[in-house]
Amino acid sequence: MPRSCRPVQLKDPVRVPEPEPEPVAGCDVCLALAGQRAGARAVGDLSKVIDCNIEIGCHPHAKVVR
């Protein structure tokens, strides 16, 4: 049976950017990474910005017990 329609070309889905992780107050590592992220953004190095976001988001901190 012959095909009666043409293939459909789908566009890439629009990705909604996730909010950047916030550095934890009082954490020297997070503060340093936030500074590196700001510097990378200032020179247009978006790869470094993403790397810093990942490191800030994955940096371990003590869990607060309530």
C-alpha positions as CSV (number, residue, x, y, z in Angstrom):
1,M,0.0,0.0,0.0
2,P,1.6,3.3,-1.0
3,R,2.1,6.0,1.7
4,S,-0.3,8.8,1.3
5,C,1.4,11.4,3.6
6,R,4.8,13.0,3.9
7,P,7.0,12.7,6.9
8,V,6.6,15.4,9.6
9,Q,9.6,17.4,10.7
10,L,9.3,18.1,14.5
11,K,11.0,21.1,16.0
12,D,13.2,20.7,19.1
13,P,11.1,21.2,22.2
14,V,11.4,24.5,24.0
15,R,13.3,24.0,27.2
16,V,12.4,26.1,30.1
17,P,15.6,27.0,32.0
18,E,15.8,25.8,35.6
19,P,16.5,28.4,38.2
20,E,20.2,28.6,39.1
21,P,21.1,27.0,42.4
22,E,21.7,29.5,45.2
23,P,25.0,29.3,47.2
24,V,24.5,28.2,50.8
25,A,25.0,31.1,53.2
26,G,28.3,30.7,55.1
27,C,29.8,28.1,52.8
28,D,33.2,29.2,51.4
29,V,33.0,26.6,48.6
30,C,29.6,27.8,47.4
31,L,30.8,31.4,47.6
32,A,33.9,30.7,45.5
33,L,31.8,28.8,42.9
34,A,29.3,31.7,42.8
35,G,32.2,34.1,42.1
36,Q,33.6,31.8,39.4
37,R,30.1,31.6,37.8
38,A,29.7,35.4,37.8
39,G,33.1,35.8,36.2
40,A,32.4,33.1,33.6
41,R,29.0,34.8,32.7
42,A,30.8,38.2,32.4
43,V,33.1,36.8,29.6
44,G,30.3,34.7,28.0
45,D,31.7,31.3,29.0
46,L,28.3,29.6,29.4
47,S,29.9,26.1,29.6
48,K,31.7,27.3,32.8
49,V,28.5,28.8,34.1
50,I,26.8,25.4,33.7
51,D,29.7,23.6,35.4
52,C,29.5,26.0,38.4
53,N,25.7,25.5,38.6
54,I,26.2,21.8,38.7
55,E,28.9,22.0,41.4
56,I,26.9,24.4,43.6
57,G,23.8,22.2,43.2
58,C,25.7,19.0,44.1
59,H,27.9,20.4,46.9
60,P,27.1,18.5,50.1
61,H,26.0,20.4,53.2
62,A,25.0,19.1,56.6
63,K,21.3,18.4,56.9
64,V,19.4,20.7,59.2
65,V,17.5,18.7,61.9
66,R,14.4,20.3,63.3
